[in-house]
Every structure is written in C-alpha cells, then in structure tokens.
Amino acid sequence: MSKLTKNQKIAAAKIEAGKMYTLKEATELVKEITMTKFEASVDIDVRLGVDPRKANQMVRGVVSLPCGTGKVVRVLCL
C-alpha cells in the first residue's frame, strides 16, 4: 500500500469521514485543499434514481464552459 504525501495528509485532515457536505461547503473545501498550480476540473456524481433503459427516463444535459474548451487553435500555412 502506498504512503500518503505531505499534501495528501493535509487534505485528508480537513475532510470529515461520513459527513454530508452541502454544495457550497464542498466547493469551498475543494478550493481550500487543492495543491495544483493549474485550474483543475471536478467530477460530480449524482444518483437520480432513473432507469436509462426506458425512453421516458433518459437524462441528458449540456453545460456551457465559460472559456470554451480552453484549446488554442493554431494554423500553419506554407
């Protein structure tokens, strides 16, 4: 089993096991414990209790990113 790094131990100490965080508390906690030098993404899993095999219970969504996809397009012409 691998050992926790210093930053992982600091982050683990700030998180209470078994506690249900509100969305606001969770976002503040993520901002507080992040150690990266770049803007990272966060994945959210939501249990909706629907059956995706049934046509009337399909769940789809679209999210507009504030800065597009973040990719820079470069074109080279010779």
Buried (B, 14 or more C-beta within 10 A) or exposed (E): EEEEEEEEEEBEEEEEEEEEEEEEEBEEBEEEBBEEEEEEEEEEEEEEEEEEEEEEEEEEEEEEEEEEEEEEEEEEEE
